[in-house]
């Protein structure tokens, strides 16, 4: 087989991509995983909510996953996939360094980018003192003084969520959030402090978050800051094939729409993980990778079965075998083991010819 041609090429070597590659490798498929080495959760100290792997570092989890892919015959390569195009045989993927790989099916698991507000000190604390998901980080900051930075309509919801992990929650409206009367009532009922005014800086000492300062000069001491990011699917490669990202119903960002199995609107192209599910945690992305891998394998089986029925494999096709059976035996015997008597009939018929 051509070393640059595979049954499936997977763009993205995170939890979704590696899980799909492992599933396909176990299905005896030739699989290539192309990874740029820029996982979304790289700044995080640990992965949480992943059964049996809770607290594992993101890098270690991926290292274990890569080993599993290799153990089932998969291939891994580093590189940036910049575009893809449809070919008569399937798809061709172009890397930034000029390499090209072809495949019958394409799976994109490139994840998303978290777009943070342009506030001094915020980016430096991302994944450390600044968090976004209570289910990912809530336990680690339970009981602390937690601020919630207003970034949009979901910030009130985020403040009410984090209230589960601490009684000391402050929502900073940041000249961005305008709670409704109903939301004001909820915030008051849950004893969430609300502060008006734009945030100027996120403050830290020796790399540790200490709080934030408003443009008017007032400072607040905090032990953690929650921020709702705008999540944008890394969809450039899919868009090179003609697919377009959609605005998420929650307003949280843009994603690539798929069905429950990971199939996109373009035949032969699949997506899994955060590129198609903005809210997916690591374990969810891994599960979606397994689902997409299984669906792709079933898709390939359907295609190969169709080839066989249509005579793709020449004189050894099902159609030609049925024809020969009728000529030699007088009736179709394809796929049936009729025992010694049939074998004798076949021999006699052959001898008579």
Secondary structure, DSSP 8 states (H G I E B T S, - for coil): --TTEEEEEEE--SHHHHHHHHHHHHTT--EEEEE-S--TTTT-S---S-TT-TT--HHHHHHHHHHHHHHTT-EEEE--EEEEEEETTEEEEEETTS-EEEEEEEEE---EEEE----BTHHHHBTTTEE--HHHHTGGGTTS-EEEE--STTHHHHHHHHTTT-S-EEEE-TTT----HHHHHHHHHTT-EEE-S-EEEEEEETTEEEEEEETTS-EEE-SEEEE--EEEE--HHHHTTT---EE-TTSSEEE----TTSB-SSTTEEE-GGGT-TT--HHHHHHHHHHHHHHHHHHHHHHHHHHHHTTTTGGGSHHHHHHHHHHHHSS--TT----HHHHHHHHHHHHH-
